């Protein structure tokens, strides 16, 4: 199973959830029915944990993100950046088997691939402050 690809799919599905305002179950079923990807290589346990975890803990996750934004508000972030920050924050605080540095690095890599050219530095800074100041 490919965790990096699974994380990428989870980010895309979180992005879709934020736009369509639908539950993770509906978004995931729709994805499985309409994707051209080989689903055998995806870690669906991880994807479900992330989608469900972010949905169930959205208030806590968003408040943690907002606490570490500097001169920004959550509502001003792009939906892609917010999805990336939500996955990384979920992993940092709720997934104890994933090292914090991995969560940060993977968030930065997603931002480099899917967001604008300055976002990866912004995301790195938010997540770095989060880890240093929260003593996870």
ZAROVO-299203 format. One record per atom (N, C-alpha, C): residue number from 1; atom name; x, y, z negated. Coordinates in pm, whole numbers, plus 50000, padded with zeros to 5 digits. Layout:
! ZAROVO-299203
NODE/nr/atom/c1/c2/c3
NODE/NUM/CA/X/Y/Z
...
//
This chain:
! ZAROVO-299203
NODE/nr/atom/c1/c2/c3
NODE/1/N/50083/49880/50000
NODE/1/CA/50000/50000/50000
NODE/1/C/50087/50125/50000
NODE/2/N/50042/50222/50069
NODE/2/CA/50118/50344/50086
NODE/2/C/50059/50455/49999
NODE/3/N/50126/50487/49888
NODE/3/CA/50075/50587/49794
NODE/3/C/50076/50726/49857
NODE/4/N/50178/50759/49933
NODE/4/CA/50185/50892/49995
NODE/4/C/50067/50913/50090
NODE/5/N/50040/50815/50173
NODE/5/CA/49927/50825/50267
NODE/5/C/49795/50827/50190
NODE/6/N/49786/50750/50084
NODE/6/CA/49665/50749/50001
NODE/6/C/49643/50885/49936
NODE/7/N/49750/50947/49891
NODE/7/CA/49741/51081/49831
NODE/7/C/49695/51183/49936
NODE/8/N/49747/51169/50055
NODE/8/CA/49708/51258/50165
NODE/8/C/49558/51244/50196
NODE/9/N/49510/51120/50200
NODE/9/CA/49367/51096/50224
NODE/9/C/49286/51154/50108
NODE/10/N/49330/51133/49986
NODE/10/CA/49259/51187/49869
NODE/10/C/49250/51339/49878
NODE/11/N/49357/51405/49920
NODE/11/CA/49357/51550/49935
NODE/11/C/49255/51593/50040
NODE/12/N/49252/51523/50152
NODE/12/CA/49157/51557/50258
NODE/12/C/49013/51537/50211
NODE/13/N/48990/51431/50135
NODE/13/CA/48855/51405/50085
NODE/13/C/48814/51506/49978
NODE/14/N/48909/51547/49894
NODE/14/CA/48879/51653/49796
NODE/14/C/48846/51784/49867
NODE/15/N/48919/51812/49973
NODE/15/CA/48892/51931/50055
NODE/15/C/48749/51923/50109
NODE/16/N/48714/51806/50163
NODE/16/CA/48579/51787/50216
NODE/16/C/48473/51800/50105
NODE/17/N/48502/51747/49988
NODE/17/CA/48409/51759/49875
NODE/17/C/48386/51906/49840
NODE/18/N/48491/51986/49845
NODE/18/CA/48478/52127/49808
NODE/18/C/48397/52206/49910
NODE/19/N/48398/52162/50033
NODE/19/CA/48322/52230/50138
NODE/19/C/48177/52181/50142
NODE/20/N/48160/52048/50139
NODE/20/CA/48027/51990/50154
NODE/20/C/47949/51979/50024
NODE/21/N/48016/52000/49911
NODE/21/CA/47952/51991/49779
NODE/21/C/47880/51857/49762
NODE/22/N/47946/51749/49802
NODE/22/CA/47890/51615/49789
NODE/22/C/47973/51535/49690
NODE/23/N/47915/51427/49638
NODE/23/CA/47984/51343/49541
NODE/23/C/48098/51266/49607
NODE/24/N/48192/51223/49525
NODE/24/CA/48304/51147/49579
NODE/24/C/48257/51016/49642
NODE/25/N/48152/50955/49586
NODE/25/CA/48103/50829/49641
NODE/25/C/48055/50848/49786
NODE/26/N/47980/50953/49808
NODE/26/CA/47927/50980/49942
NODE/26/C/48041/51013/50040
NODE/27/N/48132/51097/49997
NODE/27/CA/48246/51136/50081
NODE/27/C/48330/51014/50117
NODE/28/N/48354/50926/50020
NODE/28/CA/48436/50808/50043
NODE/28/C/48367/50709/50137
NODE/29/N/48239/50687/50117
NODE/29/CA/48164/50597/50207
NODE/29/C/48166/50649/50351
NODE/30/N/48143/50778/50365
NODE/30/CA/48145/50841/50497
NODE/30/C/48282/50824/50562
NODE/31/N/48388/50843/50485
NODE/31/CA/48524/50826/50536
NODE/31/C/48546/50682/50584
NODE/32/N/48509/50585/50502
NODE/32/CA/48530/50444/50538
NODE/32/C/48454/50407/50666
NODE/33/N/48335/50462/50681
NODE/33/CA/48254/50430/50798
NODE/33/C/48303/50495/50926
NODE/34/N/48367/50611/50916
NODE/34/CA/48399/50688/51036
NODE/34/C/48548/50707/51066
NODE/35/N/48634/50645/50990
NODE/35/CA/48777/50666/51013
NODE/35/C/48831/50569/51117
NODE/36/N/48936/50612/51184
NODE/36/CA/49007/50526/51278
NODE/36/C/49134/50470/51214
NODE/37/N/49162/50508/51091
NODE/37/CA/49283/50463/51022
NODE/37/C/49272/50317/50980
NODE/38/N/49387/50253/50969
NODE/38/CA/49393/50117/50916
NODE/38/C/49378/50126/50764
NODE/39/N/49266/50081/50713
NODE/39/CA/49236/50097/50571
NODE/39/C/49312/49999/50483
NODE/40/N/49373/49898/50542
NODE/40/CA/49445/49797/50463
NODE/40/C/49568/49856/50393
NODE/41/N/49625/49959/50449
NODE/41/CA/49746/50017/50392
NODE/41/C/49719/50125/50288
NODE/42/N/49592/50151/50259
NODE/42/CA/49557/50256/50163
NODE/42/C/49530/50196/50026
NODE/43/N/49567/50269/49923
NODE/43/CA/49542/50229/49783
NODE/43/C/49409/50291/49740
NODE/44/N/49300/50218/49766
NODE/44/CA/49168/50273/49735
NODE/44/C/49143/50286/49586
NODE/45/N/49208/50204/49504
NODE/45/CA/49194/50222/49358
NODE/45/C/49245/50360/49318
NODE/46/N/49361/50397/49373
NODE/46/CA/49417/50529/49345
NODE/46/C/49326/50639/49399
NODE/47/N/49281/50627/49523
NODE/47/CA/49196/50730/49585
NODE/47/C/49069/50750/49502
NODE/48/N/49006/50640/49461
NODE/48/CA/48884/50651/49380
NODE/48/C/48914/50714/49245
NODE/49/N/49024/50674/49180
NODE/49/CA/49061/50735/49051
NODE/49/C/49078/50886/49064
NODE/50/N/49144/50929/49171
NODE/50/CA/49168/51073/49190
NODE/50/C/49036/51146/49216
NODE/51/N/48958/51096/49312
NODE/51/CA/48833/51165/49347
NODE/51/C/48737/51169/49228
NODE/52/N/48720/51055/49164
NODE/52/CA/48630/51048/49048
NODE/52/C/48686/51133/48933
NODE/53/N/48815/51121/48909
NODE/53/CA/48878/51196/48800
NODE/53/C/48868/51346/48819
NODE/54/N/48892/51393/48939
NODE/54/CA/48883/51537/48966
NODE/54/C/48738/51582/48955
NODE/55/N/48645/51502/49007
NODE/55/CA/48503/51539/48998
NODE/55/C/48457/51544/48852
NODE/56/N/48493/51444/48773
NODE/56/CA/48447/51436/48634
NODE/56/C/48517/51535/48542
NODE/57/N/48638/51575/48577
NODE/57/CA/48717/51664/48492
NODE/57/C/48743/51799/48558
NODE/58/N/48658/51838/48650
NODE/58/CA/48683/51958/48730
NODE/58/C/48696/52084/48645
NODE/59/N/48616/52098/48542
NODE/59/CA/48624/52218/48458
NODE/59/C/48760/52226/48390
NODE/60/N/48805/52115/48331
NODE/60/CA/48934/52112/48263
NODE/60/C/49049/52132/48361
NODE/61/N/49043/52064/48474
NODE/61/CA/49150/52075/48574
NODE/61/C/49158/52218/48628
NODE/62/N/49044/52275/48664
NODE/62/CA/49044/52411/48718
NODE/62/C/49090/52513/48614
NODE/63/N/49056/52493/48487
NODE/63/CA/49102/52588/48385
NODE/63/C/49253/52576/48364
NODE/64/N/49307/52455/48376
NODE/64/CA/49453/52438/48366
NODE/64/C/49521/52508/48483
NODE/65/N/49467/52492/48604
NODE/65/CA/49526/52557/48721
NODE/65/C/49521/52708/48703
NODE/66/N/49406/52760/48667
NODE/66/CA/49390/52905/48656
NODE/66/C/49482/52964/48549
NODE/67/N/49506/52889/48442
NODE/67/CA/49594/52935/48335
NODE/67/C/49736/52964/48386
NODE/68/N/49779/52888/48487
NODE/68/CA/49916/52902/48536
NODE/68/C/49928/52978/48668
NODE/69/N/49820/53033/48715
NODE/69/CA/49826/53122/48831
NODE/69/C/49878/53258/48785
NODE/70/N/49963/53318/48862
NODE/70/CA/50014/53451/48830
NODE/70/C/49957/53549/48932
NODE/71/N/49881/53646/48884
NODE/71/CA/49818/53748/48968
NODE/71/C/49725/53689/49074
NODE/72/N/49665/53575/49043
NODE/72/CA/49571/53510/49134
NODE/72/C/49451/53462/49053
NODE/73/N/49342/53441/49122
NODE/73/CA/49223/53380/49064
NODE/73/C/49192/53255/49145
NODE/74/N/49132/53159/49081
NODE/74/CA/49101/53032/49146
NODE/74/C/49019/53051/49273
NODE/75/N/48921/53138/49269
NODE/75/CA/48833/53158/49384
NODE/75/C/48905/53218/49505
NODE/76/N/49023/53276/49485
NODE/76/CA/49098/53335/49596
NODE/76/C/49186/53234/49668
NODE/77/N/49208/53117/49608
NODE/77/CA/49294/53017/49670
NODE/77/C/49227/52955/49791
NODE/78/N/49307/52916/49889
NODE/78/CA/49250/52844/50002
NODE/78/C/49201/52708/49952
NODE/79/N/49103/52653/50020
NODE/79/CA/49047/52523/49980
NODE/79/C/49152/52412/49987
NODE/80/N/49243/52422/50081
NODE/80/CA/49350/52322/50093
NODE/80/C/49444/52333/49973
NODE/81/N/49489/52455/49941
NODE/81/CA/49578/52473/49826
NODE/81/C/49511/52427/49697
NODE/82/N/49383/52456/49684
NODE/82/CA/49311/52415/49565
NODE/82/C/49302/52263/49557
NODE/83/N/49275/52197/49667
NODE/83/CA/49270/52050/49668
NODE/83/C/49406/51991/49628
NODE/84/N/49513/52047/49679
NODE/84/CA/49648/52000/49646
NODE/84/C/49676/52023/49497
NODE/85/N/49644/52140/49447
NODE/85/CA/49666/52169/49305
NODE/85/C/49580/52079/49216
NODE/86/N/49460/52050/49258
NODE/86/CA/49373/51962/49179
NODE/86/C/49429/51820/49171
NODE/87/N/49477/51767/49283
NODE/87/CA/49536/51632/49280
NODE/87/C/49658/51630/49191
NODE/88/N/49747/51725/49210
NODE/88/CA/49870/51728/49131
NODE/88/C/49840/51746/48983
NODE/89/N/49748/51835/48950
NODE/89/CA/49712/51858/48810
NODE/89/C/49648/51734/48750
NODE/90/N/49561/51669/48826
NODE/90/CA/49501/51544/48778
NODE/90/C/49610/51442/48748
NODE/91/N/49703/51426/48840
NODE/91/CA/49811/51329/48819
NODE/91/C/49894/51365/48696
NODE/92/N/49928/51491/48680
NODE/92/CA/50012/51534/48568
NODE/92/C/49945/51506/48433
NODE/93/N/49816/51533/48422
NODE/93/CA/49750/51522/48294
NODE/93/C/49673/51392/48271
NODE/94/N/49637/51322/48377
NODE/94/CA/49552/51204/48362
NODE/94/C/49613/51073/48411
NODE/95/N/49716/51079/48491
NODE/95/CA/49780/50959/48545
NODE/95/C/49917/50944/48481
NODE/96/N/49923/50874/48371
NODE/96/CA/50048/50864/48295
NODE/96/C/50155/50779/48364
NODE/97/N/50117/50697/48462
NODE/97/CA/50215/50613/48530
NODE/97/C/50286/50684/48646
NODE/98/N/50245/50807/48674
NODE/98/CA/50309/50884/48781
NODE/98/C/50395/50993/48717
NODE/99/N/50525/50991/48740
NODE/99/CA/50611/51095/48682
NODE/99/C/50570/51235/48730
NODE/100/N/50579/51331/48640
NODE/100/CA/50540/51470/48672
NODE/100/C/50612/51522/48795
NODE/101/N/50741/51495/48804
NODE/101/CA/50820/51544/48917
NODE/101/C/50769/51487/49050
NODE/102/N/50721/51365/49048
NODE/102/CA/50664/51304/49170
NODE/102/C/50538/51380/49209
NODE/103/N/50452/51409/49111
NODE/103/CA/50329/51484/49138
NODE/103/C/50359/51620/49198
NODE/104/N/50460/51688/49143
NODE/104/CA/50498/51819/49195
NODE/104/C/50554/51806/49336
NODE/105/N/50646/51714/49356
NODE/105/CA/50708/51696/49487
NODE/105/C/50604/51660/49593
NODE/106/N/50513/51570/49560
NODE/106/CA/50412/51530/49656
NODE/106/C/50316/51646/49688
NODE/107/N/50283/51727/49588
NODE/107/CA/50201/51845/49611
NODE/107/C/50270/51943/49706
NODE/108/N/50398/51963/49684
NODE/108/CA/50477/52053/49770
NODE/108/C/50481/51999/49913
NODE/109/N/50501/51869/49928
NODE/109/CA/50506/51809/50061
NODE/109/C/50371/51821/50132
NODE/110/N/50261/51802/50060
NODE/110/CA/50129/51821/50120
NODE/110/C/50110/51966/50166
NODE/111/N/50156/52060/50084
NODE/111/CA/50143/52202/50119
NODE/111/C/50226/52234/50243
NODE/112/N/50345/52178/50253
NODE/112/CA/50429/52202/50371
NODE/112/C/50361/52150/50497
NODE/113/N/50290/52040/50485
NODE/113/CA/50227/51977/50601
NODE/113/C/50093/52041/50636
NODE/114/N/50014/52082/50537
NODE/114/CA/49876/52123/50564
NODE/114/C/49843/52269/50536
NODE/115/N/49931/52341/50469
NODE/115/CA/49898/52479/50433
NODE/115/C/49990/52575/50506
NODE/116/N/49978/52703/50472
NODE/116/CA/50064/52800/50541
NODE/116/C/50206/52797/50485
NODE/117/N/50295/52867/50549
NODE/117/CA/50438/52855/50519
NODE/117/C/50479/52901/50380
NODE/118/N/50400/52982/50314
NODE/118/CA/50436/53030/50180
NODE/118/C/50370/52948/50069
NODE/119/N/50276/52865/50104
NODE/119/CA/50199/52794/50002
NODE/119/C/50282/52694/49922
NODE/120/N/50377/52628/49987
NODE/120/CA/50450/52525/49913
NODE/120/C/50528/52585/49796
NODE/121/N/50583/52705/49814
NODE/121/CA/50654/52772/49705
NODE/121/C/50559/52814/49594
NODE/122/N/50443/52862/49633
NODE/122/CA/50340/52902/49538
NODE/122/C/50294/52781/49454
NODE/123/N/50264/52671/49522
NODE/123/CA/50219/52549/49455
NODE/123/C/50329/52495/49364
NODE/124/N/50452/52495/49411
NODE/124/CA/50564/52451/49329
NODE/124/C/50574/52535/49202
NODE/125/N/50559/52666/49215
NODE/125/CA/50569/52754/49098
NODE/125/C/50458/52729/48997
NODE/126/N/50336/52713/49045
NODE/126/CA/50222/52687/48955
NODE/126/C/50243/52556/48880
NODE/127/N/50277/52452/48952
NODE/127/CA/50295/52321/48890
NODE/127/C/50415/52318/48797
NODE/128/N/50521/52386/48835
NODE/128/CA/50640/52393/48750
NODE/128/C/50608/52462/48617
NODE/129/N/50537/52576/48623
NODE/129/CA/50495/52645/48500
NODE/129/C/50405/52556/48416
NODE/130/N/50316/52487/48484
NODE/130/CA/50221/52398/48415
NODE/130/C/50295/52293/48332
NODE/131/N/50394/52231/48393
NODE/131/CA/50470/52126/48323
NODE/131/C/50554/52185/48210
NODE/132/N/50624/52295/48237
NODE/132/CA/50712/52354/48137
NODE/132/C/50637/52409/48016
NODE/133/N/50522/52470/48040
NODE/133/CA/50451/52538/47933
NODE/133/C/50348/52452/47862
NODE/134/N/50311/52339/47920
NODE/134/CA/50203/52260/47859
NODE/134/C/50255/52144/47776
NODE/135/N/50383/52111/47792
NODE/135/CA/50439/51996/47719
NODE/135/C/50351/51873/47733
NODE/136/N/50327/51835/47857
NODE/136/CA/50236/51724/47889
NODE/136/C/50269/51602/47811
//
